Amino acid sequence: MAGLLGDSEAFSGYSVDDVEAAKEFYGTVLGVEFEDLPGMGLSLKLKGANVFLYHKPEHVPATFTVLNFTVPDIDTAVDALVGAGVAMERYEDMPMAQDDKGIAHTSDPAQGPAGIAWFKDPAGNILSLIQQ
């Protein structure tokens, strides 16, 4: 069965409860290009991937990170998001502590990336910024 889907184009997707709010957040706040798919949702046009967001009336936000954005300078990216009104998430049960901005730093690659911070979209889905 090797190779059955190996050459297939793939994309990820997750639900939102309000497509119009998602358009505003992803397009205006985050600056992500998207294709509006009337009656279906929207397709985020990201470097290297497309992500399909679809309306689900009984949407329940994921309890894990659904989308990661790599950034060259995590402090600058967090400052920009906070300046746009986005709240950074705080997690008490992590092996690495978060700083005042909500960024978790580590020098141990076994614990994760050098810098990571989490935030939510309007539907409550968890997204992250990761220091390149």
Backbone hydrogen bonds, N-H to C=O, Kabsch-Sander energy under -0.5 kcal/mol:
donor,donor_aa,acceptor,acceptor_aa,energy
4,L,1,M,-1.9
7,D,3,G,-0.6
8,S,5,L,-1.6
12,S,50,N,-1.3
14,Y,52,F,-1.8
16,V,54,Y,-2.2
22,A,18,D,-1.9
23,K,19,V,-2.5
24,E,20,E,-2.0
25,F,21,A,-2.5
26,Y,22,A,-2.9
27,G,22,A,-0.5
27,G,23,K,-2.2
28,T,23,K,-0.6
28,T,24,E,-1.8
29,V,24,E,-1.5
30,L,25,F,-2.5
32,V,26,Y,-3.1
33,E,45,K,-0.5
35,E,43,S,-2.5
36,D,34,F,-0.5
37,L,41,G,-2.7
40,M,37,L,-2.8
41,G,37,L,-2.6
42,L,53,L,-2.5
43,S,35,E,-2.5
44,L,42,L,-0.6
44,L,51,V,-3.4
45,K,33,E,-3.2
46,L,44,L,-1.0
46,L,49,A,-1.9
49,A,46,L,-1.7
51,V,44,L,-1.6
52,F,12,S,-3.0
53,L,42,L,-3.3
53,L,51,V,-0.5
54,Y,14,Y,-1.5
54,Y,52,F,-0.5
55,H,40,M,-0.8
56,K,16,V,-2.1
59,H,56,K,-2.0
66,V,126,I,-3.0
67,L,126,I,-0.9
69,F,128,S,-2.7
70,T,68,N,-0.5
71,V,130,I,-2.6
77,A,73,D,-2.2
78,V,74,I,-2.7
79,D,75,D,-2.4
80,A,76,T,-2.2
81,L,77,A,-2.3
82,V,78,V,-2.9
83,G,79,D,-2.4
84,A,80,A,-1.1
85,G,82,V,-1.7
86,V,81,L,-2.6
89,E,118,W,-3.1
94,M,91,Y,-0.5
99,D,103,I,-2.8
102,G,99,D,-1.7
104,A,116,I,-3.2
105,H,97,A,-1.0
105,H,103,I,-0.6
106,T,114,A,-1.4
111,Q,108,D,-2.4
112,G,108,D,-0.6
116,I,104,A,-1.8
117,A,129,L,-2.0
119,F,127,L,-2.3
120,K,87,A,-0.6
121,D,125,N,-2.1
124,G,121,D,-2.4
126,I,64,F,-0.7
127,L,119,F,-3.5
128,S,67,L,-2.0
129,L,117,A,-2.8
130,I,69,F,-2.7
131,Q,115,G,-2.7
132,Q,71,V,-2.9
